[in-house]
Amino acid sequence: MFYFLIVIAVLLLGYAAVLVSFVRRGKKIPPVAYLVLAGLNGLLLAAVLAWAVSR
């Protein structure tokens, strides 16, 4: 479970880096990108809560 948390966190950081590069280039972030970011955040939060409860 711990490795799953690390993988999700790395994916989240990578996706956020891509979005930041869009903003720095002056491109607009597509609206669906916010949904994907929220989904990854929710998945990470759910995984952390499940991991904490199982300990």
C-alpha positions in Angstrom: 0.0 0.0 0.0 2.9 2.4 0.8 4.3 1.9 -2.7 0.9 2.7 -4.2 0.8 5.9 -2.3 4.3 6.8 -3.6 3.3 6.1 -7.2 0.1 8.2 -6.9 2.0 11.1 -5.3 4.7 11.0 -8.1 1.9 11.0 -10.7 0.3 13.9 -9.0 3.5 15.9 -8.9 4.3 15.1 -12.5 0.9 16.2 -13.7 1.1 19.4 -11.7 4.5 20.1 -13.3 3.0 19.7 -16.7 0.2 22.1 -15.8 2.7 24.6 -14.5 4.7 24.4 -17.7 1.5 25.2 -19.6 1.0 28.3 -17.5 4.6 29.4 -17.9 4.3 29.2 -21.7 1.2 31.3 -21.6 -1.2 28.5 -22.7 -4.6 28.1 -21.0 -5.2 25.0 -18.9 -8.0 22.9 -20.4 -11.0 22.6 -18.1 -10.8 18.8 -18.0 -7.3 19.2 -16.5 -8.8 20.4 -13.3 -11.0 17.3 -13.1 -8.0 15.1 -13.6 -6.1 17.0 -10.9 -9.1 16.7 -8.5 -9.4 13.0 -9.3 -5.7 12.3 -8.5 -6.0 14.4 -5.3 -9.1 12.4 -4.3 -7.4 9.1 -5.1 -4.4 10.1 -3.0 -6.6 11.2 -0.1 -8.6 8.0 -0.2 -5.5 5.9 -0.3 -3.9 7.7 2.7 -7.1 7.4 4.7 -7.3 3.6 3.9 -3.7 3.2 4.8 -4.1 5.0 8.1 -7.2 3.1 9.0 -5.6 -0.3 8.2 -2.6 0.4 10.5 
